[in-house]
Amino acid sequence: MNRFSRSSRVAGWIGTLIILGSVGLTTEVIAQDVVIRNATILTVTNGTLEDADILITDGIITEIGSDVRAPRGTTEVDAAGKFVMPGIIDAHAHIALSSINEGSSPVTAEVSMEDVVNPYDIGIYRALAGGVTTSHLMHGSANVIGGQNETVKHRWGVTNPDDIRFEGAPRTIKFALGENPTRVHGRRASGGTGAIVPSTRMGVEQVLRAAFENGKRYMEAWDTYEAEVASNPRAVPPEWNERLEVMADILRGEILVHCHSYRADEIVMLTRVLADFGVRNITFQHANEAFKVAPELAEYGAHASVFSDWWSYKFEVYYSTAYNAAMLTRNGVLTSVNSDSRELNRHLYHEAAKSQRYGGLTDDETLALITINPATQLGIQDRVGSLEIGKDGDVVIFEGHPLSVYAIPEMTFVDGVKYFDRFEDPDDMRSDVSPTAGVGMYEGQITGKEHTHGEEVGIDLLSFIRDIAEMNHNR
């Protein structure tokens, strides 16, 4: 497993204790070692354990079973009558970011969401209140090939963006098909002199093929140079290009592709493009029509991360079904349910439950949609996504079964540290409120509105209407 040494983890937690104390959280909220007792434990991968205990030591699950013996000084939580499940994982989120889209070019593989992570966003805490412990912070869908994404853990209260990064998580990148990139680039100046490829769906495919071909040639040039320089110290290296470096890393299998998509024909198109260049790591995001091509996706080994029942907000999303996740699952496609929303990610357990209502998935299959399946899609399944010995201590305690409409998350732990407590947390959990900030600075944090794509200085009615339209288009 990619994991910090135990000593470095402890040092990190000490820093976390200091920082969390500085924002007004009580010491009772913090626990490096914790044992949760007498709960119904939903392991997801190994069935359900009744009246059982789970011990987390130094942030790692070390024992699960009955009458677990805990070391002296371990914090004990009595969860009798409660349900314990793995921390929920949102495979498509836009919380905790100060920018979303770098829309200046159809290909911007060189940019990274790592550079715009905002640990002060109250959306992190609100996600914890919904049992979400890990989020995949994605670039927007303005580009055919957008920026690299960032996987984070919800360590609310830290101030250094690096401290919420999911250490060791594989790199991922955002692709987008359909109306979003064609609208952003192909309709500039109403499709006139300012327009650039792609303005059509066939243009999207051409951008993909050209980018991969350029990346392939770049990779081959560097491979040739590295072979030559071993015997010829005067060999001249190719010109460094960050964008092509990323494309080459995708071709090498070092970056996982996550692609905004809706229509079945475009989904199949991308699998054919990827097959031509030997790329197998692909998760189709949204994928509203994926059920139409489920056997093809299963054969390719592609994954899908879908909405439970969200469609018809623009023309290319007119056709879908609430049975999508279940149909994909039954056809052997590894599937997750995501939010793409700072509001929906607070009740992803309800979103997943809809796929049980519409499709008849079992409890474990349904919970997998928001735990082990998204973990697998992000390449972090050896660390999170199920309750197993040796995995990270990311757990949620629920009042009521998580798939019940009456379920309420009560406590959320990340690495064994309690970051959310329904009964003990203060009413206002914002960690940073500037008295000199401009009006609207905290609007997204306070109202929970969807992400915007730029910082507004004032309010202009026409700009406001355009922003609302863009938010709907960018879903």
N, C-alpha and C positions, 0 to 999 in steps of 0.2 A: 504493500500500500504506500501511496505517496503521503507521508505524514511527518510533521515536525517531530523532533525528539521530545521525549517527555519533559526534559528540563526546559526546553524552549517553550513548550506549551504552558508549563507552570508560570514561567516568566511573563508570558503573554497574558495569562489570567490575572496575575498580580497587577499588571498595568490596567487591565479591564476593571478590576475592583476599584482602583484609584479614580479612574475616569468616571465610572458609574456613580461613585460616591460624590463626585464633583457636580453631577447634574441632579442630585437630590434624591437618589434612590436609597432605600434603607439597606443596611448590611444583610437583613433577612432575605433579600431578594437573591443574594449571591451564594452559590454552593458549588464547590469544585467536586466534592464527593456527595452523592445523594442516593438514597435508596427509596424507591416508591413501592409501597406495600399494599397487599390485599386487593389488587386491581384485576380487572379483566384485561389481559394484554393481547392486543391484536398485532401479532408479529408480521403479518402480511405474507411472509414466505414460508412460515412454519406453523400455520394454524393459530388457533386462539387458545390461550391459557386462562383458566378461571382461578380466581383467588390466588394470584401469583405476585411475585416480587421481581423488581428489576434494579440491579445495582450498577451505578455509574461511578467509576473511579478515575480520577484525573481526566475526566471528559470522555472516557471510553466505557462502553457497556462491557462489564466484566462477568456478570452472572445474571441469569434469568431462571426463575423457578419458584418453588415453595420454600418458605422459612429460610430465606437467604440470610446468611450471617454477614453483617456489615462491619467494617473497621470502626474502632472507637473514634468518635467525633464526626461520623458521617451524619449528614442531615437526613432526617426521616420524614417522609410524606405519607400520610395515611390516605390511600385512594380507594377505600372500601366503597363499593357501589359505583365506582367510576370506571372509565375506559381509558386505556393508554395505547397510543399508536405512534408510529414513527412520525417525525416532523414532516409536514407537508412540503412538497417541492413544486414550485411554479416554474414550468419550463418556458414561459413567455411572459416577461414582465418589463415594465418601464419605470418602476419606482426608483428613487434614489439616484436620479440622473439629472444633470444640469443641461444636457443637450441630448437630442434623440437622432436627428437626421443630419448627415453631411450630404446635402442634396446637390452639390455643385457638379457632379459627374455621374454617369451611369455606373462607373466602377470606382469605388473608394475603399478598396480592401485594406489600404494602409492605415486607416483611422481605427481607433479602438475606444470602446466605452470605458475601458479602464481609466482613461484620462479625465472622465467627467463624472465619476462616482461621487455622490453626495451623501455622506454618512449621517447628516443632520435631518434628512427627509423623514418626517413623521410617518410616512408611508411604511417605513421599516417596522415601526412599533405596531402600527395597525395590522400589518401582515402577521406579526407575532400573535396579535389578539385573535387571529383566525387560524392559528396553529401552523402558519407557514414559517419554516426555519431556513429555507434556501430558495433563492430566486435566480433565474437566468435573465440578466439585464441585457436586453437586446437593442441593437441599432434599429432604426426605423426602416420603412419599406419604400423609401424614395428611390432607391438604387437597385439595379439588377443584381449587382454585387456590392453590398454595403460594407459597413465596418465590422470589426471583430467585437464579439459580445463579452460579457464578464459575468461569471458565476460568483455569487456572494452568499455568505452566511449572515443571518440577521442578528449581529452582535450589537444591539441597540445601545447607544451611549458612548461608543468610541468616537474619536474625532479624526483619526487618520484613516483616509479611504482604504489604505492597504490592509488595515486591520479587519475589514469585513470581507476581503477577498477570500474565496474558497481556495486555500492553499493546495496546490497540486492538481486542481481541476484542469482537464484538457482545454485547449483553445477551441473556440467555436466562431463561426462567422455567419452573418445574415445575408441571404439571397432574397430576391423578390421577383415574382412573376405578375403579369397582368396589368391592370389599370393603373396601379400606383406609379411604377416607373415610366409607363407610357404617358401618363398625365404630367408628371413632373418634368420630363425631358422632351417628349415629343410634341407637347402642346405649348411650348414656349412661343410667345408672340403669335398665339393662335395658329400654331403649326406653320408659321412663315419662316423668315430668315433666322429667327432665334431658335428654331427647333433643332434638336439633334436626335440621333438614334438612341433609344427606340421610340418610335411613335406608333408602332404596331406590335402585335404579339410575335410576328415573325422577326421583328427587330430585336425583341428580347432574346430570342434564341441566338441570333447572330452576335449580340454583345457577349453572351455566355461563351460561345465557341471561340470568338476572337480572344477573349480574356484567357481562356484555358490554353489556347494555342501559343499565345505570347508567354504565358507562364511556363509552358513546356519547353519552348525554345530557350528561355532564360535559364531554366533548371539544367538543360543539356549543356549550355555554354559553361555554366559553373562546374558541372561534372567533368567536362573536358579540361577545363583549366586546372582543377584539383588533381586530375590524373597527370597532366603535363608538368605541373610545378614540382612534383615529386622528383623529377629528373632534370628539370630545367628551372633553376631559381629565378631566371629572368622572364619567365612566362608572364604575360600581361593578363590580369584578371578582367572579366567583363565589368561593365559599369554597374555599380550597385543601384538597385531600384526597389524601394520598400514595397510598393504595390505588387511587383512581380515576385518578390520574395514570398509574400503571403500566398499568391497563386501557386507557387512552387510547393509550398508547405501543404496546401490542400491536395495537390497531386501526390505528394509523398504520404498522404494519410495522416498527417500530423495535426490537421484542423478539421473539426466536425462541421458539416454544413447543415444549417437550419434555414429552410426556405419558406417565406411567405407565399401562400398559394391558395387557390380556390377551385379552379376548373379542372376537371378530370383530364382533358386533353393536354393542358399545360403540365400537369403533374407527370404524365407519361412522357411528354417531351423532355423534361429535365432528366428523368431516369435514363433516357437514350443518350442525351448529351454526356451525362456523367459516365455512362458505360463506355462511351467512345474514348474517354480519357482515363478510365480505370479508377474512378472515384466511387467508393461504395458507402461511405459514411454520410447518410442523408436522413434528416428528419423534416418532414413536410409540416409546416406550421399552418394552423387554421384548417386547411385541407377539407373544405366543406363538401366537395364532391369526391373525396377519396373512396367512399364506399362503392362508387361505381367501378373503380379499378383496384379493389382490394386484393384480388388474386395476383395481379401484376405487381403490386407493391410488395406482397409477401414473397413472391418469387425473387424480386430484386434484393430483398433484405432491408427495404426502406422502413422507416418508422413514421408515425404520425402523431402530432400533438394538436388536439382539436378543441373547439368550443363545444359545450354541451348542447346548447340550443340557441345559438346566436347567429342569425343570418338575416337576409333581406334588407340590409342597410345600404346596399348599393347594387347595381344591376348584376355584376358578376357573382354576387353572393345570393342571388335570388333562389337558387335551387339547393336545398340541403335537407337534413333530417336529424331529429334527436336520436335516431338509432345509429348514427354514424360511428360512434366509439364502439358500440357493441358489435356492429357488423365487421368493423376492422379487426377487433379482437378475435371474433369467431373465425375469421379468415387467416389468422396467424400473423397479423401485423401488430408489432409492439406499439401500443397506443397510450397516450397520456391526455389528460384534460387540463388546459391552461386557462389563464385569466385574460392576459393582455389588458389588464385594467386594475387600477389601484383600489377599485371598489369590489370587483368580483374576487380578487385574491384573498379577501377577508372571509370568504365562505366557499372556498374550493371544495370542501367536503360536501356541501350541498350540490355544487355543480357536478361532482362525480356521481352523487346519488341519483341524479337524473338519468344517468346511463344505466343504472340498475332498474329504475322505473320504466325506461324505454329501452328494452333490450334484454332484461332478465339476467344480467351478470351476477355472479355470486358476490358475497361480501368481499372476499379476498381479491377477486378480479376487479371489483369496483375501487377498493382502496388502493390497489396497485396503480390505478390511473393517475393518482396524485402522490405516489411514493416511489416504489421501486422502478416503475416504468420511466418516469421522467428522469430519475437518477441514472438509468441505463442510457437514455438519450443524451445525457450530458457527460457520460463517462465517469460518473462518480459513484457507481453502484457498489463499489467495494468499501465505501465509507458511510453512505447514508441510504435511506429508502426502505429499510426494514429493521426490525428489532432483532439483532443477532449479536452474539458475543464477539467483541473485537471491532464493532462498528462505533462510530461517533455517538455520543450521548445526546442526540437530537430527538426529543420526545415531547408529546403533547398529552395532557390529561384532560379528558372530556367529561362533562356531565351529560349522560345519555350517549347512546351509540353514535359515532360520528356520521353515520348514514341516515340518522333520524332527522326529521325536520325540526325536532326540538333540541338537537345537540347544541351544547355551548362549550367552547374551549375555556378551561379554567386556569391552566398553567402551561407555559411553553418553555422548554429548556433547549439551549444550544450548547454543545460541548459540556453538558452537565451544569451549565450556569442558567439560573432561572431569570429569563428576560421579560416574562410577562406573568403577572398574577392578577387575576380578575378582581380579587378581594382586597389586595394590599397596595396596588399601584395608585399613585396620585391621579387626580382627575385630569391634570394637564401634564402630559409626558413629553412635550416639545423640549428638546435639549438646547435649542438656540433660537432666541427671538431678539432681533436687533431693534432697538428703539428708534434708530435712524433709517431703517430700511424703507424703500419706497412703497407706496400703496400697491398692493397686489403681490408683493414679494413672497408672501406665505399663503397666497390664495389656494394653490394646489394642495398644500399641506392641510389647511384648515377645512376646505370644502370637499376634498377628495376627488376633484374634477380630474378628467383625463389629462395626460401630458400635452403640453403645447410645444411648439417648435421654435420658439424664440422668446427673448425677454422683451416684454412690452413696457415702454416708458409711460405712455398715457393710454387713454381709451378712445379709440376711433371706431365708430359704429361699423363702417364698411370693413375695416380690418378685422373687427370682432366677428362679423358674419363670415368672412373668408376663413378665419381660424376655425370656426365651428365646422364649416364645410370640409376643411382639410383634415380635422380630427376624424370625421366620419369616413373620409376617403382612405385614411391611413390605417384603418383597422384591418 
